[in-house]
Amino acid sequence: MKASERKAQVVEEATRLFSQHGYDKVTVKQLAGACGISEPAVYRHFESKSAIYEAVLDSLQHRLNSEQLFERLESGRDLTTLFRGLAEHVLAVFQQNEDLCRLLLFCTLTGHTEARKVFKVIRGPYVQFLKKQLDFLYEEGLIVDKDNELTARCFVGMVFDCALGCTVWKGFQGRHIKPADAVANNVPIYVRGLTVDKE
């Protein structure tokens, strides 16, 4: 296996193990065993467990592929398109990458020192982008005066909760809610709450 392929394998296995057991409970020895290599072989690619974790976060950021979404939505002025685009993207990404949800939960629940970084990498870009768009729409007189950061955090939080319900918590809550139904139900609530009354 080429060095680049081996490095990618270590990151992939680390992502899986960290999302299943949490950062603190996974050892480099376990990671090496999962990759079918020795501990020294892991250290040839990464100087520490912390460096492996950094590589996992970089990989997750790439998997989110949010930059293209933001480019597509940033010039728009339609609230429905904005909220729907963000919600559909997050739900699709998390359905294809359940380990993202698990990693975020493990980091937060165990009080891992990198929890803020995980939050910033996984949820942060969506909150920052939405706040920026809401600030712009307010300046244009298209939405009412609200705390745009709070609105962005609450909307993104709602979408992430739906993503958890469709993946990690699937079947725990009784009724199974489809992502499309969650978007169709909740986006209009936010749109109505922010739209300027033109009468």
C-alpha positions in Angstrom: 0.0 0.0 0.0 1.3 3.5 -0.9 2.1 5.9 1.9 -0.8 8.1 0.9 -3.2 5.2 0.9 -2.0 3.9 4.3 -2.4 7.4 5.7 -6.0 7.6 4.4 -6.7 4.2 5.8 -5.5 5.3 9.3 -7.8 8.3 9.1 -10.7 6.3 8.0 -10.3 3.7 10.7 -9.7 6.4 13.3 -12.9 8.1 12.3 -14.8 4.8 12.7 -13.2 4.0 16.1 -13.5 7.5 17.5 -17.2 7.7 16.5 -17.9 4.3 18.0 -15.9 4.5 21.3 -14.9 8.1 21.7 -11.5 9.7 21.4 -10.3 8.9 25.0 -11.0 5.2 24.8 -9.3 4.5 21.5 -5.6 3.7 21.7 -3.0 3.9 18.9 -2.5 0.2 19.4 -6.2 -0.5 18.7 -6.0 1.8 15.7 -2.9 0.0 14.4 -4.7 -3.4 14.8 -7.8 -2.2 12.9 -5.5 -1.2 10.1 -3.5 -4.4 10.2 -0.2 -2.6 10.9 2.1 -2.0 13.8 2.1 1.0 16.1 5.4 2.2 14.8 3.8 2.1 11.3 1.1 4.5 12.5 3.7 6.8 13.9 5.5 6.9 10.6 2.4 8.8 9.3 1.3 10.7 12.4 3.4 12.0 15.3 0.6 11.5 17.9 -2.9 10.5 18.5 -3.8 14.2 18.6 -2.4 14.6 15.1 -4.5 11.7 13.9 -7.6 13.4 15.4 -6.7 16.6 13.5 -6.5 14.6 10.3 -9.9 13.1 11.1 -11.4 16.6 11.5 -9.9 17.8 8.2 -11.4 14.8 6.5 -14.8 15.4 8.0 -14.7 19.0 6.9 -14.0 17.8 3.4 -16.8 15.2 3.5 -19.3 17.9 4.5 -18.7 19.6 1.1 -20.5 22.7 2.3 -18.5 25.2 0.3 -20.3 24.4 -2.9 -23.7 24.7 -1.1 -22.7 28.1 0.3 -21.6 29.4 -3.1 -24.9 28.3 -4.6 -27.0 29.9 -1.8 -25.1 33.1 -1.0 -26.5 35.3 -3.8 -30.1 34.3 -3.2 -32.8 36.4 -1.5 -35.4 33.8 -1.0 -35.8 32.5 2.6 -37.4 29.2 1.6 -34.6 28.4 -0.8 -32.0 29.3 1.9 -33.5 27.2 4.7 -34.5 24.3 2.5 -31.0 24.2 0.8 -29.2 24.1 4.2 -31.6 21.6 5.7 -31.6 19.2 2.8 -27.8 19.3 2.6 -27.2 18.6 6.3 -29.8 15.8 6.3 -28.3 14.1 3.2 -24.7 14.4 4.5 -25.6 12.9 7.8 -27.6 10.0 6.4 -24.6 9.1 4.3 -22.1 9.7 7.2 -23.6 8.5 10.4 -20.1 8.6 12.0 -20.3 12.4 11.9 -23.2 12.4 14.3 -21.6 9.8 16.6 -18.3 11.7 16.7 -20.0 15.0 17.6 -22.0 13.3 20.4 -19.1 11.4 21.8 -16.9 14.5 21.9 -19.5 16.5 23.7 -20.7 13.9 26.1 -17.2 12.9 27.2 -16.0 16.4 27.6 -13.1 15.7 25.2 -10.8 18.7 25.0 -11.3 18.8 21.2 -15.1 19.0 21.5 -15.2 22.7 20.6 -13.1 22.1 17.5 -15.4 19.2 16.4 -18.5 21.5 17.0 -16.8 24.3 15.0 -15.8 22.0 12.1 -19.2 20.1 11.8 -21.9 22.6 12.9 -20.0 25.9 12.9 -19.9 26.5 9.1 -23.7 26.2 8.8 -24.4 28.6 11.7 -21.9 31.2 10.4 -23.1 31.0 6.9 -26.8 31.3 7.9 -26.1 34.2 10.2 -24.3 36.0 7.5 -27.2 35.5 5.0 -29.8 36.6 7.6 -27.7 39.7 8.3 -27.7 40.5 4.6 -31.4 39.9 4.2 -32.2 42.1 7.2 -30.0 44.9 5.7 -32.0 44.6 2.5 -35.2 45.0 4.4 -36.4 41.5 3.5 -36.7 40.0 7.0 -37.8 41.3 10.4 -35.4 42.4 13.2 -34.4 39.3 15.2 -31.2 38.0 16.8 -29.8 36.4 13.6 -27.1 34.4 15.4 -29.7 32.9 17.7 -32.0 32.2 14.8 -29.1 30.5 12.9 -28.1 28.4 15.9 -31.7 27.3 16.5 -32.4 26.4 12.9 -29.1 24.5 12.5 -29.7 22.8 15.8 -33.2 21.7 14.7 -31.8 20.3 11.5 -29.0 18.4 13.3 -31.6 17.0 15.7 -33.6 15.8 12.7 -30.4 14.3 11.3 -29.8 12.4 14.6 -33.4 11.2 14.6 -32.9 9.8 11.1 -29.5 8.1 11.9 -28.2 7.5 15.4 -31.6 7.7 17.2 -33.6 6.0 14.4 -36.4 4.0 16.1 -35.9 5.5 19.5 -38.6 8.2 19.2 -41.5 6.0 18.1 -42.7 7.7 15.0 -40.1 7.6 12.1 -39.9 11.0 10.5 -38.6 11.2 7.0 -36.1 14.0 6.2 -38.3 15.4 3.5 -41.2 15.6 5.9 -39.1 17.4 8.5 -38.0 20.0 5.9 -41.5 20.5 4.5 -42.9 21.0 8.0 -40.3 23.2 9.7 -38.9 25.4 6.9 -42.2 27.3 6.5 -42.4 28.0 10.2 -39.0 29.8 10.1 -39.9 31.6 6.9 -43.2 32.9 8.3 -41.5 34.0 11.5 -38.9 36.1 9.6 -40.8 37.4 6.7 -41.6 41.2 6.8 -45.4 41.8 6.8 -46.0 43.9 3.7 -49.5 45.0 4.5 
